[in-house]
């Protein structure tokens, strides 16, 4: 994966977070706030894993990273994330 694509993904994530935080937060429940926090945390972990996959060679570690990435994306989708 090229760095430009990864950087764009990070920029989109930041823009999405800013939009979400800029909205009226009067009607957000504690559960919704917790879901947003979890989603932000998972997105950061996903970005880190994608960067590690860029530099990782073949082998068991690469497979572990890919499995972790699949898990994170499953968790994100459960929270309502759209890639």
Buried (B, 14 or more C-beta within 10 A) or exposed (E): EEEEEBEEBBEEBEEBBEEEEEEEEEEEEEEEEEBBEBBBEBBEBBBEBBBBBEEBEEEEEEEEBEEBBEBBBEBBEEEEBEE
